[in-house]
Amino acid sequence: MATAFITHPDCLRHDMGAGHPECPQRLGAIEDQLIASGIDPFLVHFDAPLATDEQLARVHPIEYVRAIRSVAPEEGTVHLDPDTAMNPHSLDAALRAAGAAVLATDLVHRGEMQSAFCAVRPPGHHACRARPMGFCIFNNVAVAARHAIRAHGVERVAIVDFDVHHGNGTEDIFAGDSQVLMVSTFQHPFYPYCGTEDPASNMVNVPLAAGAGSKQFREAVTRRWLAALEDFKPQLVIFSAGFDAHVEDDMAMLQLVDSDYAWVTEQLRSVAGRHAGGRMVSVLEGGYALPALGRSAVQHLRVLAGLDA
C-alpha cells in the first residue's frame, strides 16, 4: 500500500521575515531531495485541505481559534510572540498544516494509504491549548490524534516526537489523557525549558544533554520508548517529525545523523505493524539546516514508504 505526501502552496506563502529560520525554503529542500533520491515517484501526492473550526476546536478552545482568525493581518506582519509571526498568508498556511494532518489520518484509516507524510508549515508541537509559541499556531499532531479518536473511533494513539525541542504544546493538550501516549526525546536544558518535572504517566519524556548523539538517542528509544509503546499497543502512530537534532543544525547541540532518522522510523514501523495495521502519520516540525533537513526527511520517508528493503 502506498504512502501519501501531503503539502500545499499556501504553506510556502507563510513568511515570518528575512533571516527567520522557519522559512519557506524548508519545504523546497525536502522536495528537492525527494526528487534527487529517486523516491518521489513512489509517493502519492495530495493537496492539504483547510482544517475546519470543528476539527481545531477538538484541541484548542474555539475562542482561541477565533482569536487567531481575528488577529490575522490583511497586510504587514503581526507578532503572536517574539518567535511567531503572521503575514497575510499565515492563517491559510496554518489551516492547511492542520488540515493535512486530518487528511493523512483519514487516508490511513480508510485504507487508501498505509502511511502519510505532511510537508507543511507552520509547525505545531509548541502550540498549547490556548497559546501560540515557538513558530507554532495550531497543534497539527494533536488535531490529527483527536480526529482519529473522534472521527474514526481509535482508542489508543501514540505520538512520537524526536524534535530537538520538547513538544510542550502536545504535552499540555494530552497530559493525563489515557487514549494518547507521547514518547519524546529532546535537548535539555533547552527551549522551551520543560518536560522533565513530574510528567504525567502517559508522557515518556527523555531529555538528552547537549552533545548527545546517536548512541544516547538510540538507547533512549530502546530502553524507554519501546517498552511503553508495546504496553500501550497503539492503533495509530503519529510522528512529530522534527529534524533539528541533526549535527549539522546549528540551532541546537545534539548530534544525530541522517541514518538515525531511518533507524527510529524502522523501530516505530515495527510497532505500528504489530498493533496499528501499519498505520503511520508523520507531520513536519523543526529542521533548519536545509541540506540536512532534506536528507533526513528522505531517510524517514524511505522507511515510511517501505522503500528501505
Contacts in CASP RR format, 6 or more apart in sequence:
PFRMAT RR
TARGET T0000
AUTHOR 0000-0000-0000
METHOD contacts of the structure
MODEL  1
MATAFITHPDCLRHDMGAGHPECPQRLGAIEDQLIASGIDPFLVHFDAPL
ATDEQLARVHPIEYVRAIRSVAPEEGTVHLDPDTAMNPHSLDAALRAAGA
AVLATDLVHRGEMQSAFCAVRPPGHHACRARPMGFCIFNNVAVAARHAIR
AHGVERVAIVDFDVHHGNGTEDIFAGDSQVLMVSTFQHPFYPYCGTEDPA
SNMVNVPLAAGAGSKQFREAVTRRWLAALEDFKPQLVIFSAGFDAHVEDD
MAMLQLVDSDYAWVTEQLRSVAGRHAGGRMVSVLEGGYALPALGRSAVQH
LRVLAGLDA
1 111 0 8 1.000
1 113 0 8 1.000
1 114 0 8 1.000
2 42 0 8 1.000
2 43 0 8 1.000
2 44 0 8 1.000
2 113 0 8 1.000
2 114 0 8 1.000
2 305 0 8 1.000
3 42 0 8 1.000
3 43 0 8 1.000
3 44 0 8 1.000
3 113 0 8 1.000
3 114 0 8 1.000
3 115 0 8 1.000
3 116 0 8 1.000
3 117 0 8 1.000
3 301 0 8 1.000
3 304 0 8 1.000
3 305 0 8 1.000
3 306 0 8 1.000
4 43 0 8 1.000
4 44 0 8 1.000
4 45 0 8 1.000
4 46 0 8 1.000
4 103 0 8 1.000
4 104 0 8 1.000
4 107 0 8 1.000
4 113 0 8 1.000
4 115 0 8 1.000
4 116 0 8 1.000
4 117 0 8 1.000
5 34 0 8 1.000
5 40 0 8 1.000
5 43 0 8 1.000
5 44 0 8 1.000
5 45 0 8 1.000
5 46 0 8 1.000
5 116 0 8 1.000
5 117 0 8 1.000
5 119 0 8 1.000
5 301 0 8 1.000
6 45 0 8 1.000
6 46 0 8 1.000
6 47 0 8 1.000
6 48 0 8 1.000
6 100 0 8 1.000
6 103 0 8 1.000
6 104 0 8 1.000
6 116 0 8 1.000
6 117 0 8 1.000
6 118 0 8 1.000
6 119 0 8 1.000
6 120 0 8 1.000
7 27 0 8 1.000
7 31 0 8 1.000
7 45 0 8 1.000
7 47 0 8 1.000
7 48 0 8 1.000
7 100 0 8 1.000
7 118 0 8 1.000
7 119 0 8 1.000
7 120 0 8 1.000
8 47 0 8 1.000
8 48 0 8 1.000
8 93 0 8 1.000
8 96 0 8 1.000
8 100 0 8 1.000
8 120 0 8 1.000
10 48 0 8 1.000
10 89 0 8 1.000
10 92 0 8 1.000
10 93 0 8 1.000
10 96 0 8 1.000
11 24 0 8 1.000
11 27 0 8 1.000
11 48 0 8 1.000
11 93 0 8 1.000
11 96 0 8 1.000
11 97 0 8 1.000
11 119 0 8 1.000
11 120 0 8 1.000
11 121 0 8 1.000
12 24 0 8 1.000
12 27 0 8 1.000
13 24 0 8 1.000
13 87 0 8 1.000
13 89 0 8 1.000
13 92 0 8 1.000
13 93 0 8 1.000
14 24 0 8 1.000
14 86 0 8 1.000
14 87 0 8 1.000
14 89 0 8 1.000
14 90 0 8 1.000
14 93 0 8 1.000
14 94 0 8 1.000
14 121 0 8 1.000
14 122 0 8 1.000
15 23 0 8 1.000
15 24 0 8 1.000
15 87 0 8 1.000
15 89 0 8 1.000
16 22 0 8 1.000
16 23 0 8 1.000
16 77 0 8 1.000
16 84 0 8 1.000
16 85 0 8 1.000
16 87 0 8 1.000
16 90 0 8 1.000
16 135 0 8 1.000
17 77 0 8 1.000
17 85 0 8 1.000
17 87 0 8 1.000
20 85 0 8 1.000
21 251 0 8 1.000
21 288 0 8 1.000
22 121 0 8 1.000
22 122 0 8 1.000
22 123 0 8 1.000
22 135 0 8 1.000
22 286 0 8 1.000
22 288 0 8 1.000
24 121 0 8 1.000
25 290 0 8 1.000
26 121 0 8 1.000
26 284 0 8 1.000
26 286 0 8 1.000
26 287 0 8 1.000
26 288 0 8 1.000
26 290 0 8 1.000
26 293 0 8 1.000
27 119 0 8 1.000
27 120 0 8 1.000
27 121 0 8 1.000
29 290 0 8 1.000
29 291 0 8 1.000
29 293 0 8 1.000
29 294 0 8 1.000
30 119 0 8 1.000
30 284 0 8 1.000
30 293 0 8 1.000
30 294 0 8 1.000
30 297 0 8 1.000
30 298 0 8 1.000
31 40 0 8 1.000
31 119 0 8 1.000
32 294 0 8 1.000
33 294 0 8 1.000
33 295 0 8 1.000
33 297 0 8 1.000
33 298 0 8 1.000
34 40 0 8 1.000
34 43 0 8 1.000
34 297 0 8 1.000
34 298 0 8 1.000
34 301 0 8 1.000
37 298 0 8 1.000
37 302 0 8 1.000
39 298 0 8 1.000
39 301 0 8 1.000
39 302 0 8 1.000
39 305 0 8 1.000
39 307 0 8 1.000
42 305 0 8 1.000
42 307 0 8 1.000
43 117 0 8 1.000
43 301 0 8 1.000
43 305 0 8 1.000
44 113 0 8 1.000
46 103 0 8 1.000
46 107 0 8 1.000
48 96 0 8 1.000
48 97 0 8 1.000
48 99 0 8 1.000
48 100 0 8 1.000
48 103 0 8 1.000
48 118 0 8 1.000
48 120 0 8 1.000
49 96 0 8 1.000
49 99 0 8 1.000
49 100 0 8 1.000
49 102 0 8 1.000
49 103 0 8 1.000
50 92 0 8 1.000
50 95 0 8 1.000
50 96 0 8 1.000
50 99 0 8 1.000
51 95 0 8 1.000
51 96 0 8 1.000
51 98 0 8 1.000
51 99 0 8 1.000
51 101 0 8 1.000
51 102 0 8 1.000
51 138 0 8 1.000
51 143 0 8 1.000
53 62 0 8 1.000
53 65 0 8 1.000
55 98 0 8 1.000
55 99 0 8 1.000
55 102 0 8 1.000
55 143 0 8 1.000
55 146 0 8 1.000
55 147 0 8 1.000
56 62 0 8 1.000
56 65 0 8 1.000
56 98 0 8 1.000
56 138 0 8 1.000
56 143 0 8 1.000
57 65 0 8 1.000
58 143 0 8 1.000
58 146 0 8 1.000
58 147 0 8 1.000
58 150 0 8 1.000
59 129 0 8 1.000
59 138 0 8 1.000
59 139 0 8 1.000
59 142 0 8 1.000
59 143 0 8 1.000
59 146 0 8 1.000
59 173 0 8 1.000
60 127 0 8 1.000
60 129 0 8 1.000
60 130 0 8 1.000
60 138 0 8 1.000
60 139 0 8 1.000
61 129 0 8 1.000
61 130 0 8 1.000
63 130 0 8 1.000
64 129 0 8 1.000
64 130 0 8 1.000
64 131 0 8 1.000
65 138 0 8 1.000
68 91 0 8 1.000
68 94 0 8 1.000
68 132 0 8 1.000
68 137 0 8 1.000
68 138 0 8 1.000
69 91 0 8 1.000
71 78 0 8 1.000
71 80 0 8 1.000
71 86 0 8 1.000
72 78 0 8 1.000
72 86 0 8 1.000
72 88 0 8 1.000
72 90 0 8 1.000
72 91 0 8 1.000
73 86 0 8 1.000
73 87 0 8 1.000
73 88 0 8 1.000
74 88 0 8 1.000
75 88 0 8 1.000
76 87 0 8 1.000
76 88 0 8 1.000
77 85 0 8 1.000
77 86 0 8 1.000
77 87 0 8 1.000
78 85 0 8 1.000
78 86 0 8 1.000
79 85 0 8 1.000
80 86 0 8 1.000
80 132 0 8 1.000
80 133 0 8 1.000
80 137 0 8 1.000
81 132 0 8 1.000
81 133 0 8 1.000
81 134 0 8 1.000
83 133 0 8 1.000
83 134 0 8 1.000
83 135 0 8 1.000
84 122 0 8 1.000
84 132 0 8 1.000
84 133 0 8 1.000
84 134 0 8 1.000
84 135 0 8 1.000
84 136 0 8 1.000
84 137 0 8 1.000
86 137 0 8 1.000
90 122 0 8 1.000
90 137 0 8 1.000
93 120 0 8 1.000
93 121 0 8 1.000
93 122 0 8 1.000
94 122 0 8 1.000
94 137 0 8 1.000
94 138 0 8 1.000
95 138 0 8 1.000
96 120 0 8 1.000
97 118 0 8 1.000
97 120 0 8 1.000
97 121 0 8 1.000
97 122 0 8 1.000
97 123 0 8 1.000
97 124 0 8 1.000
97 138 0 8 1.000
97 140 0 8 1.000
97 283 0 8 1.000
98 138 0 8 1.000
98 139 0 8 1.000
98 140 0 8 1.000
98 143 0 8 1.000
99 140 0 8 1.000
99 143 0 8 1.000
100 118 0 8 1.000
100 120 0 8 1.000
100 140 0 8 1.000
100 283 0 8 1.000
101 118 0 8 1.000
101 120 0 8 1.000
101 140 0 8 1.000
101 141 0 8 1.000
101 143 0 8 1.000
101 144 0 8 1.000
101 147 0 8 1.000
101 238 0 8 1.000
101 281 0 8 1.000
101 283 0 8 1.000
102 143 0 8 1.000
102 144 0 8 1.000
102 147 0 8 1.000
103 116 0 8 1.000
104 113 0 8 1.000
104 116 0 8 1.000
104 117 0 8 1.000
104 118 0 8 1.000
104 144 0 8 1.000
104 281 0 8 1.000
104 282 0 8 1.000
104 283 0 8 1.000
105 116 0 8 1.000
105 144 0 8 1.000
105 147 0 8 1.000
105 148 0 8 1.000
105 151 0 8 1.000
105 152 0 8 1.000
105 236 0 8 1.000
105 281 0 8 1.000
106 147 0 8 1.000
106 151 0 8 1.000
106 152 0 8 1.000
107 113 0 8 1.000
107 116 0 8 1.000
108 114 0 8 1.000
108 115 0 8 1.000
108 116 0 8 1.000
108 236 0 8 1.000
108 279 0 8 1.000
108 280 0 8 1.000
108 281 0 8 1.000
109 148 0 8 1.000
109 152 0 8 1.000
109 154 0 8 1.000
109 236 0 8 1.000
109 279 0 8 1.000
114 278 0 8 1.000
114 279 0 8 1.000
114 280 0 8 1.000
115 278 0 8 1.000
115 279 0 8 1.000
115 280 0 8 1.000
115 281 0 8 1.000
115 282 0 8 1.000
115 304 0 8 1.000
115 305 0 8 1.000
116 280 0 8 1.000
116 281 0 8 1.000
116 282 0 8 1.000
117 241 0 8 1.000
117 282 0 8 1.000
117 283 0 8 1.000
117 284 0 8 1.000
117 297 0 8 1.000
117 300 0 8 1.000
117 301 0 8 1.000
117 304 0 8 1.000
118 140 0 8 1.000
118 281 0 8 1.000
118 282 0 8 1.000
118 283 0 8 1.000
118 284 0 8 1.000
119 284 0 8 1.000
119 297 0 8 1.000
120 140 0 8 1.000
120 283 0 8 1.000
120 284 0 8 1.000
121 284 0 8 1.000
122 135 0 8 1.000
122 136 0 8 1.000
122 137 0 8 1.000
123 135 0 8 1.000
123 136 0 8 1.000
123 140 0 8 1.000
123 242 0 8 1.000
123 283 0 8 1.000
123 284 0 8 1.000
123 285 0 8 1.000
123 286 0 8 1.000
124 135 0 8 1.000
124 136 0 8 1.000
124 137 0 8 1.000
124 138 0 8 1.000
124 139 0 8 1.000
124 140 0 8 1.000
124 141 0 8 1.000
124 169 0 8 1.000
124 240 0 8 1.000
124 283 0 8 1.000
124 285 0 8 1.000
125 136 0 8 1.000
125 139 0 8 1.000
125 140 0 8 1.000
125 141 0 8 1.000
125 161 0 8 1.000
125 163 0 8 1.000
125 165 0 8 1.000
125 167 0 8 1.000
125 168 0 8 1.000
125 169 0 8 1.000
125 170 0 8 1.000
125 240 0 8 1.000
125 285 0 8 1.000
126 133 0 8 1.000
126 134 0 8 1.000
126 135 0 8 1.000
126 136 0 8 1.000
126 165 0 8 1.000
126 167 0 8 1.000
126 168 0 8 1.000
126 169 0 8 1.000
126 192 0 8 1.000
127 133 0 8 1.000
127 136 0 8 1.000
127 137 0 8 1.000
127 138 0 8 1.000
127 139 0 8 1.000
127 142 0 8 1.000
127 169 0 8 1.000
128 139 0 8 1.000
128 168 0 8 1.000
128 169 0 8 1.000
128 172 0 8 1.000
128 173 0 8 1.000
129 169 0 8 1.000
129 172 0 8 1.000
129 173 0 8 1.000
133 169 0 8 1.000
133 192 0 8 1.000
134 191 0 8 1.000
134 192 0 8 1.000
135 286 0 8 1.000
136 169 0 8 1.000
139 169 0 8 1.000
139 170 0 8 1.000
139 173 0 8 1.000
140 283 0 8 1.000
141 159 0 8 1.000
141 161 0 8 1.000
141 170 0 8 1.000
141 238 0 8 1.000
141 239 0 8 1.000
141 240 0 8 1.000
141 283 0 8 1.000
142 169 0 8 1.000
142 170 0 8 1.000
142 173 0 8 1.000
142 174 0 8 1.000
144 238 0 8 1.000
144 281 0 8 1.000
144 283 0 8 1.000
145 157 0 8 1.000
145 159 0 8 1.000
145 174 0 8 1.000
145 180 0 8 1.000
145 236 0 8 1.000
145 238 0 8 1.000
148 154 0 8 1.000
148 157 0 8 1.000
148 236 0 8 1.000
148 238 0 8 1.000
149 155 0 8 1.000
149 157 0 8 1.000
149 179 0 8 1.000
154 179 0 8 1.000
154 235 0 8 1.000
154 236 0 8 1.000
155 179 0 8 1.000
155 235 0 8 1.000
156 179 0 8 1.000
156 180 0 8 1.000
156 181 0 8 1.000
156 232 0 8 1.000
156 233 0 8 1.000
156 234 0 8 1.000
156 235 0 8 1.000
156 236 0 8 1.000
157 179 0 8 1.000
157 180 0 8 1.000
157 181 0 8 1.000
157 234 0 8 1.000
157 235 0 8 1.000
157 236 0 8 1.000
157 238 0 8 1.000
158 180 0 8 1.000
158 181 0 8 1.000
158 182 0 8 1.000
158 183 0 8 1.000
158 229 0 8 1.000
158 232 0 8 1.000
158 234 0 8 1.000
158 236 0 8 1.000
158 237 0 8 1.000
158 238 0 8 1.000
158 271 0 8 1.000
159 170 0 8 1.000
159 174 0 8 1.000
159 180 0 8 1.000
159 181 0 8 1.000
159 182 0 8 1.000
159 183 0 8 1.000
159 238 0 8 1.000
159 239 0 8 1.000
159 240 0 8 1.000
160 182 0 8 1.000
160 183 0 8 1.000
160 184 0 8 1.000
160 225 0 8 1.000
160 237 0 8 1.000
160 238 0 8 1.000
160 239 0 8 1.000
160 240 0 8 1.000
160 264 0 8 1.000
160 268 0 8 1.000
161 167 0 8 1.000
161 170 0 8 1.000
161 182 0 8 1.000
161 183 0 8 1.000
161 184 0 8 1.000
161 185 0 8 1.000
161 186 0 8 1.000
161 239 0 8 1.000
161 240 0 8 1.000
161 242 0 8 1.000
161 285 0 8 1.000
162 184 0 8 1.000
162 185 0 8 1.000
162 217 0 8 1.000
162 239 0 8 1.000
162 240 0 8 1.000
162 241 0 8 1.000
162 242 0 8 1.000
162 245 0 8 1.000
162 261 0 8 1.000
162 264 0 8 1.000
163 184 0 8 1.000
163 186 0 8 1.000
163 240 0 8 1.000
163 241 0 8 1.000
163 242 0 8 1.000
163 243 0 8 1.000
163 244 0 8 1.000
163 245 0 8 1.000
163 285 0 8 1.000
163 286 0 8 1.000
164 186 0 8 1.000
164 187 0 8 1.000
164 190 0 8 1.000
164 242 0 8 1.000
164 244 0 8 1.000
164 245 0 8 1.000
164 249 0 8 1.000
164 251 0 8 1.000
164 252 0 8 1.000
164 254 0 8 1.000
164 286 0 8 1.000
165 186 0 8 1.000
165 187 0 8 1.000
165 190 0 8 1.000
165 191 0 8 1.000
165 192 0 8 1.000
165 244 0 8 1.000
165 252 0 8 1.000
165 286 0 8 1.000
166 184 0 8 1.000
166 186 0 8 1.000
166 188 0 8 1.000
166 190 0 8 1.000
166 192 0 8 1.000
166 194 0 8 1.000
166 195 0 8 1.000
166 205 0 8 1.000
166 207 0 8 1.000
167 184 0 8 1.000
167 186 0 8 1.000
167 192 0 8 1.000
167 240 0 8 1.000
168 192 0 8 1.000
168 194 0 8 1.000
168 195 0 8 1.000
170 182 0 8 1.000
170 240 0 8 1.000
171 182 0 8 1.000
171 194 0 8 1.000
171 195 0 8 1.000
171 199 0 8 1.000
171 200 0 8 1.000
171 203 0 8 1.000
171 205 0 8 1.000
174 180 0 8 1.000
174 182 0 8 1.000
174 202 0 8 1.000
174 203 0 8 1.000
175 199 0 8 1.000
175 200 0 8 1.000
175 202 0 8 1.000
175 203 0 8 1.000
176 200 0 8 1.000
176 201 0 8 1.000
176 202 0 8 1.000
176 203 0 8 1.000
177 202 0 8 1.000
178 202 0 8 1.000
180 202 0 8 1.000
181 202 0 8 1.000
181 204 0 8 1.000
181 228 0 8 1.000
181 229 0 8 1.000
181 232 0 8 1.000
181 234 0 8 1.000
182 202 0 8 1.000
182 203 0 8 1.000
182 204 0 8 1.000
182 205 0 8 1.000
183 204 0 8 1.000
183 206 0 8 1.000
183 224 0 8 1.000
183 225 0 8 1.000
183 228 0 8 1.000
183 229 0 8 1.000
184 203 0 8 1.000
184 204 0 8 1.000
184 205 0 8 1.000
184 206 0 8 1.000
184 240 0 8 1.000
185 206 0 8 1.000
185 207 0 8 1.000
185 208 0 8 1.000
185 217 0 8 1.000
185 220 0 8 1.000
185 221 0 8 1.000
185 245 0 8 1.000
186 195 0 8 1.000
186 205 0 8 1.000
186 206 0 8 1.000
186 207 0 8 1.000
186 208 0 8 1.000
187 207 0 8 1.000
187 208 0 8 1.000
187 209 0 8 1.000
187 210 0 8 1.000
187 212 0 8 1.000
187 245 0 8 1.000
187 252 0 8 1.000
187 253 0 8 1.000
187 254 0 8 1.000
188 195 0 8 1.000
188 196 0 8 1.000
188 207 0 8 1.000
188 208 0 8 1.000
188 209 0 8 1.000
190 210 0 8 1.000
190 252 0 8 1.000
190 253 0 8 1.000
195 203 0 8 1.000
195 205 0 8 1.000
195 207 0 8 1.000
196 205 0 8 1.000
196 207 0 8 1.000
199 205 0 8 1.000
204 224 0 8 1.000
204 225 0 8 1.000
204 228 0 8 1.000
206 220 0 8 1.000
206 224 0 8 1.000
206 225 0 8 1.000
208 216 0 8 1.000
208 217 0 8 1.000
208 220 0 8 1.000
208 254 0 8 1.000
209 216 0 8 1.000
210 253 0 8 1.000
210 254 0 8 1.000
211 253 0 8 1.000
211 254 0 8 1.000
211 255 0 8 1.000
212 254 0 8 1.000
212 255 0 8 1.000
213 247 0 8 1.000
213 254 0 8 1.000
213 255 0 8 1.000
213 256 0 8 1.000
213 260 0 8 1.000
214 255 0 8 1.000
214 256 0 8 1.000
214 257 0 8 1.000
214 259 0 8 1.000
214 260 0 8 1.000
217 245 0 8 1.000
217 254 0 8 1.000
217 256 0 8 1.000
217 260 0 8 1.000
217 264 0 8 1.000
218 260 0 8 1.000
218 263 0 8 1.000
218 264 0 8 1.000
221 264 0 8 1.000
221 267 0 8 1.000
222 267 0 8 1.000
225 267 0 8 1.000
226 267 0 8 1.000
226 271 0 8 1.000
229 268 0 8 1.000
229 271 0 8 1.000
230 271 0 8 1.000
230 274 0 8 1.000
233 274 0 8 1.000
233 275 0 8 1.000
234 271 0 8 1.000
234 272 0 8 1.000
234 275 0 8 1.000
234 276 0 8 1.000
235 275 0 8 1.000
235 276 0 8 1.000
235 279 0 8 1.000
236 272 0 8 1.000
236 276 0 8 1.000
236 279 0 8 1.000
236 280 0 8 1.000
236 281 0 8 1.000
237 268 0 8 1.000
237 271 0 8 1.000
237 272 0 8 1.000
237 276 0 8 1.000
237 278 0 8 1.000
237 279 0 8 1.000
237 280 0 8 1.000
237 281 0 8 1.000
238 280 0 8 1.000
238 281 0 8 1.000
238 282 0 8 1.000
238 283 0 8 1.000
239 265 0 8 1.000
239 268 0 8 1.000
239 280 0 8 1.000
239 281 0 8 1.000
239 282 0 8 1.000
239 283 0 8 1.000
239 300 0 8 1.000
240 283 0 8 1.000
240 285 0 8 1.000
241 282 0 8 1.000
241 283 0 8 1.000
241 284 0 8 1.000
241 285 0 8 1.000
241 297 0 8 1.000
241 300 0 8 1.000
242 284 0 8 1.000
242 285 0 8 1.000
242 286 0 8 1.000
242 287 0 8 1.000
243 249 0 8 1.000
243 261 0 8 1.000
243 286 0 8 1.000
243 287 0 8 1.000
243 292 0 8 1.000
243 293 0 8 1.000
243 294 0 8 1.000
243 296 0 8 1.000
243 297 0 8 1.000
243 300 0 8 1.000
244 251 0 8 1.000
244 252 0 8 1.000
244 285 0 8 1.000
244 286 0 8 1.000
244 287 0 8 1.000
244 288 0 8 1.000
244 289 0 8 1.000
245 252 0 8 1.000
245 254 0 8 1.000
245 255 0 8 1.000
245 256 0 8 1.000
246 254 0 8 1.000
246 256 0 8 1.000
246 257 0 8 1.000
246 258 0 8 1.000
246 287 0 8 1.000
246 289 0 8 1.000
246 292 0 8 1.000
246 293 0 8 1.000
246 296 0 8 1.000
247 254 0 8 1.000
247 255 0 8 1.000
247 256 0 8 1.000
247 257 0 8 1.000
247 292 0 8 1.000
248 289 0 8 1.000
248 291 0 8 1.000
248 292 0 8 1.000
249 287 0 8 1.000
249 288 0 8 1.000
249 289 0 8 1.000
249 292 0 8 1.000
249 293 0 8 1.000
250 289 0 8 1.000
251 287 0 8 1.000
251 288 0 8 1.000
258 292 0 8 1.000
258 295 0 8 1.000
258 296 0 8 1.000
258 299 0 8 1.000
259 299 0 8 1.000
261 296 0 8 1.000
261 297 0 8 1.000
261 299 0 8 1.000
261 300 0 8 1.000
262 299 0 8 1.000
262 300 0 8 1.000
262 302 0 8 1.000
262 303 0 8 1.000
262 308 0 8 1.000
265 299 0 8 1.000
265 300 0 8 1.000
265 303 0 8 1.000
265 304 0 8 1.000
266 303 0 8 1.000
266 308 0 8 1.000
268 280 0 8 1.000
269 278 0 8 1.000
269 280 0 8 1.000
269 303 0 8 1.000
269 304 0 8 1.000
269 306 0 8 1.000
272 278 0 8 1.000
272 279 0 8 1.000
272 280 0 8 1.000
280 304 0 8 1.000
282 300 0 8 1.000
282 301 0 8 1.000
282 304 0 8 1.000
284 297 0 8 1.000
286 293 0 8 1.000
287 293 0 8 1.000
287 296 0 8 1.000
302 308 0 8 1.000
END
